[in-house]
Amino acid sequence: MSKKQTSQKKDHMKKTQTKMDQDQNLNDKSDHEMLEQALASGEKITPPETQEVKVDTPNIIQVSPTENKKARWYVVHTYSGHENKVAETLKQRAETLHLTDKISAILIPTQEKIQIKRGQRKTVSEKIFPGYMLVEMELTDDSWLAVRTTQGVTGFVGVGNKPTPLPRHEVEAIKEYMTQAAPQYKADYVEGEAIRIVDGPFNDFLGTVKSIDEDRGKVEVLVNIFGRETPVQLDFLQVKKV
């Protein structure tokens, strides 16, 4: 994939994140209204359970082995940092409530990145949309309640009385973005931060981060040379936090 295509994908992911945040804010009121209607109708509501679950770090959790042609992908808002645990809990609830015919799969969009920390290079899995997960499900009263009352879920993303399914092309775009061949770099510092150079001709010099290129794993540092701030381009491994 070319650098231009990668940049376009990044822009698309950022726009999708913004739209999801806006839709979540608009949906909070209608989500509570649906729950109130369910309570008013006398339906039995299963309260959120406190469950101890073993948390792995999967990209996708398959809930049902069979395909449901009526299922669509919906965006669910969760507590940030608890996406994996919420997904595992939802899978257990679907099995307990015998809803595996309605809830098919759970996707936590992630992407591999190379993190440089304390001079060490390692590959990490970073969530593309922190605080969100995608659930493939056939939307019914029972499946909606099962998801909505799962511990850690704060609501569906959508506008109006029903959660809004994601267009299939957006789901495919997210999956494609997740499987990009070359992992990106993840910086452990920010622009304007003070760092120390630990390798190369400017070893042990102090400097300030001017810009970061995560695609190439490069950082531009302003170093004081002969009384003047001079920009120097370095590899992530050549610098560390002060």
ZARO-177699 format. One record per residue (C-alpha): y, x, z; residue number from 1. Coordinates in steps of 0.2 Angstrom, whole numbers, plus 2048, in hexadecimal, padded with zeros to 3 digits. Layout:
# ZARO-177699
ATOM   v   u   w num
ATOM   Y   X   Z NUM
...
END
This chain:
# ZARO-177699
ATOM   v   u   w num
ATOM 800 800 800   1
ATOM 811 807 7FB   2
ATOM 81F 80A 808   3
ATOM 829 7FC 800   4
ATOM 81B 7F0 802   5
ATOM 818 7F6 814   6
ATOM 82A 7F3 817   7
ATOM 829 7E1 80F   8
ATOM 81A 7DD 81A   9
ATOM 824 7E3 82A  10
ATOM 833 7D8 825  11
ATOM 827 7C9 823  12
ATOM 81F 7CC 834  13
ATOM 830 7CD 83C  14
ATOM 836 7BD 834  15
ATOM 825 7B4 839  16
ATOM 828 7BA 84B  17
ATOM 83A 7B3 84B  18
ATOM 834 7A3 844  19
ATOM 826 7A1 851  20
ATOM 833 7A4 85F  21
ATOM 83F 797 858  22
ATOM 831 78A 856  23
ATOM 82A 78D 867  24
ATOM 83B 789 86F  25
ATOM 83C 779 865  26
ATOM 82B 774 869  27
ATOM 82B 776 87C  28
ATOM 832 764 87E  29
ATOM 826 75B 872  30
ATOM 818 765 87A  31
ATOM 81B 75E 88B  32
ATOM 81E 74D 884  33
ATOM 80C 74D 87C  34
ATOM 805 752 88D  35
ATOM 80E 744 896  36
ATOM 808 738 889  37
ATOM 7F6 73E 88C  38
ATOM 7F8 73B 89E  39
ATOM 800 72A 89C  40
ATOM 7F2 724 892  41
ATOM 7E6 728 8A0  42
ATOM 7DD 736 897  43
ATOM 7D3 742 8A2  44
ATOM 7DD 753 8A2  45
ATOM 7D3 762 8A6  46
ATOM 7DF 76D 8B0  47
ATOM 7E1 780 8AC  48
ATOM 7D3 78A 8B4  49
ATOM 7D4 79A 8BD  50
ATOM 7C6 7A4 8B5  51
ATOM 7C1 7B6 8B6  52
ATOM 7BD 7BC 8A4  53
ATOM 7B8 7CC 89D  54
ATOM 7C6 7D2 891  55
ATOM 7C3 7DC 882  56
ATOM 7CF 7E0 874  57
ATOM 7C9 7D7 865  58
ATOM 7D3 7D2 855  59
ATOM 7CA 7C2 854  60
ATOM 7BF 7B8 860  61
ATOM 7B2 7AD 857  62
ATOM 7B0 79D 861  63
ATOM 7A5 793 855  64
ATOM 798 79B 849  65
ATOM 79A 78C 83D  66
ATOM 7A9 789 831  67
ATOM 7B4 779 834  68
ATOM 7BD 775 824  69
ATOM 7C9 76A 82D  70
ATOM 7CF 779 838  71
ATOM 7E0 781 836  72
ATOM 7E8 78F 83E  73
ATOM 7F5 78B 84C  74
ATOM 800 797 855  75
ATOM 7FF 796 868  76
ATOM 80B 79E 874  77
ATOM 804 7A7 883  78
ATOM 80A 7B2 891  79
ATOM 80F 7C3 889  80
ATOM 802 7D0 88D  81
ATOM 7F4 7C4 891  82
ATOM 7EF 7BF 880  83
ATOM 7DE 7C6 880  84
ATOM 7DA 7BE 891  85
ATOM 7E1 7AD 88C  86
ATOM 7D6 7AE 87C  87
ATOM 7C6 7B2 885  88
ATOM 7CA 7A4 892  89
ATOM 7CD 798 883  90
ATOM 7BC 79C 87B  91
ATOM 7B3 799 88C  92
ATOM 7BC 788 88E  93
ATOM 7B8 783 87C  94
ATOM 7A5 787 880  95
ATOM 7A6 77E 891  96
ATOM 7AF 76E 88A  97
ATOM 7A3 76E 87B  98
ATOM 7B2 770 86E  99
ATOM 7AB 77E 864 100
ATOM 7AA 772 856 101
ATOM 7BD 770 857 102
ATOM 7C3 782 85C 103
ATOM 7BC 78F 850 104
ATOM 7C4 79F 853 105
ATOM 7D3 7A8 85C 106
ATOM 7DC 7B6 853 107
ATOM 7E7 7C3 85C 108
ATOM 7F1 7CC 84F 109
ATOM 7F1 7DF 852 110
ATOM 7F4 7EF 848 111
ATOM 7EE 800 84B 112
ATOM 7FB 80D 84F 113
ATOM 7FC 81F 853 114
ATOM 804 822 864 115
ATOM 80B 833 869 116
ATOM 80D 834 87C 117
ATOM 80E 844 886 118
ATOM 80A 84E 877 119
ATOM 7FA 845 875 120
ATOM 7F6 83B 865 121
ATOM 7EB 82B 867 122
ATOM 7E8 81B 85D 123
ATOM 7ED 80B 866 124
ATOM 7EB 7F9 861 125
ATOM 7FD 7F1 862 126
ATOM 800 7DE 861 127
ATOM 80A 7D8 853 128
ATOM 810 7C8 85B 129
ATOM 810 7CB 86E 130
ATOM 80F 7BB 877 131
ATOM 806 7B2 869 132
ATOM 7F5 7AF 863 133
ATOM 7EE 7A5 854 134
ATOM 7E1 797 857 135
ATOM 7D6 790 849 136
ATOM 7D2 77E 84E 137
ATOM 7D1 76C 848 138
ATOM 7DF 764 851 139
ATOM 7D9 755 85C 140
ATOM 7DF 74F 86D 141
ATOM 7D0 758 875 142
ATOM 7D3 768 86C 143
ATOM 7E5 768 86F 144
ATOM 7E3 764 882 145
ATOM 7D6 772 883 146
ATOM 7E2 77F 87C 147
ATOM 7F1 779 884 148
ATOM 7EA 778 896 149
ATOM 7E2 78A 895 150
ATOM 7E9 795 8A2 151
ATOM 7F6 7A1 89A 152
ATOM 7FA 795 88C 153
ATOM 80D 78F 88C 154
ATOM 80C 785 87C 155
ATOM 809 782 86A 156
ATOM 816 788 85D 157
ATOM 81C 77A 852 158
ATOM 82A 76D 850 159
ATOM 828 75A 853 160
ATOM 819 751 85B 161
ATOM 80C 75C 855 162
ATOM 809 76F 854 163
ATOM 80C 776 843 164
ATOM 7FE 77F 83A 165
ATOM 802 78F 832 166
ATOM 801 790 81F 167
ATOM 7F2 798 819 168
ATOM 7FB 7A5 80F 169
ATOM 804 7AB 81F 170
ATOM 7F4 7AC 828 171
ATOM 7ED 7B7 81A 172
ATOM 7FD 7C2 81A 173
ATOM 7FB 7C5 82D 174
ATOM 7E8 7CA 82B 175
ATOM 7ED 7D6 81C 176
ATOM 7FB 7DE 827 177
ATOM 7EE 7E1 835 178
ATOM 7E2 7EA 829 179
ATOM 7EE 7F6 821 180
ATOM 7E5 806 81E 181
ATOM 7F1 813 826 182
ATOM 7F5 811 838 183
ATOM 807 812 83C 184
ATOM 80F 81D 849 185
ATOM 816 816 85A 186
ATOM 824 81F 862 187
ATOM 824 821 874 188
ATOM 837 823 875 189
ATOM 847 81A 86E 190
ATOM 857 81F 865 191
ATOM 863 828 870 192
ATOM 856 82E 87C 193
ATOM 856 840 882 194
ATOM 846 84A 87D 195
ATOM 840 85B 87E 196
ATOM 839 865 86F 197
ATOM 828 86C 873 198
ATOM 822 874 863 199
ATOM 82A 87D 854 200
ATOM 839 889 852 201
ATOM 844 87E 85E 202
ATOM 836 87E 86C 203
ATOM 83E 87A 87D 204
ATOM 84E 874 876 205
ATOM 855 863 87D 206
ATOM 85B 856 870 207
ATOM 85F 844 86E 208
ATOM 855 838 863 209
ATOM 860 833 854 210
ATOM 853 829 84A 211
ATOM 840 825 84A 212
ATOM 835 823 83A 213
ATOM 825 81B 841 214
ATOM 81E 81A 82F 215
ATOM 81D 82D 82E 216
ATOM 81C 832 840 217
ATOM 82D 83B 83F 218
ATOM 83C 83B 84A 219
ATOM 84D 842 847 220
ATOM 855 84B 856 221
ATOM 866 851 859 222
ATOM 865 863 860 223
ATOM 874 86D 866 224
ATOM 874 87D 85B 225
ATOM 883 889 85C 226
ATOM 88D 87C 865 227
ATOM 88A 86E 858 228
ATOM 87E 85F 857 229
ATOM 872 863 849 230
ATOM 865 856 843 231
ATOM 853 85D 843 232
ATOM 844 853 83C 233
ATOM 835 855 847 234
ATOM 823 84E 848 235
ATOM 820 842 857 236
ATOM 814 84F 85E 237
ATOM 822 85C 85F 238
ATOM 82D 852 86C 239
ATOM 82A 84A 87C 240
ATOM 835 841 889 241
ATOM 840 84B 895 242
END
